[in-house]
Amino acid sequence: MSEDGAVQQTAVEREQEFTATVRRRDLKRFLEVPYAVAEEAIIRTDEDGMSVEVVDPTNVLMGAAEINEGAFAEWDSGDAAFGVGLRAVLKVVDWFDTEQLELHYDPETMMLSLSAGSYLHRQKCMEPGSLRDEPDPLPEMDFTFKGEIPASLVREVFTWADEFAEIIRIGYDPTNQEFWAELDEHKDFSMGEDHDSIFGVSADELGQVEEPGHADSRFSLDYPTDAVEALPSDGSVEVHLGEELPMCIRFDLAGGHGAGQFVNAPRIHIS
């Protein structure tokens, strides 16, 4: 699209507005996904719902979330796009002590309103063009492992690994039907080199495994540790892995009326 076309499209987006009523917990979970990756984000709305996609400045971790019209008690929206500071919005959402929140975006003033009962909070939004670009669409990837793993175990793996290491290897052993993680580049080098730290999840603990192929990839722990804190507190997540491929973690939001996703680029091993 030409530069003029891009300007025209932004103008069209700013002419739209939306009004919605949503469960406070669902909105919080939606916002926590991009906040695990970035401080600011572009929220997009259309007649089908709300979505967001962000990538960190190093292009290592991507986060995306969407909740569709079915998650809202009320949803009235055209196409809109506006930038928000995620910390500020989450602080307001946390402050409200109600089950539901009413949202309204006014494109003329670029003000986002959150209200419940007698309380109303308004904040100025940012021009989408002033924020970091959203990530490009993901290419097709040849994941050799796709399986369901309890969210609590995924969180435990990364919490454990971050305590002791800089790098984590994650994979799947189809022979033993085991999802495993191994620490690499330990933080405490006084521990020496003649030791191993391995975390294993047996077939009995895994959910449905759609692709049971061999997988083995390395990841820096600088990025996914915050992301796993935004995973569901219970239930399972869908993990996709391959041979030196990104790790994709997908999960439901808003009682199945939405979805979240984190994609973490691998640390390529050079022999």
Summary of the structure (lengths in Angstrom):
residues: 271
radius of gyration: 20.5
end to end distance: 43.1
largest distance: 64.3
contacts: 859
relative contact order: 0.18
helix: 24%
strand: 44%
